[in-house]
């Protein structure tokens, strides 16, 4: 799992977004990680197969979330419904 800090753009706002890598952690079987609100993270895993169990305090299908593109340097609102 990789976490990032947004160094260009407003916190929680769509638009221009330049990210800086903060940490990269190999999550091994039996271990877990916590990501609070406003924590930018990637779930990309270097050695598949991987399984994720997500425990949330709200239905993420209805929450305003941002999807970041490092290549395009942008954040867009992700809409599920």
Number of C-alpha atoms within 10 A of each C-alpha: 14 15 17 16 17 18 11 14 16 12 11 16 13 17 16 17 22 19 20 13 12 12 11 12 10 11 12 8 8 5 7 9 8 7 9 8 6 11 13 19 18 12 10 10 14 9 7 7 6 12 8 7 6 6 8 8 5 8 8 11 11 11 12 11 18 18 14 23 14 12 8 10 14 18 21 15 14 15 13 10 6
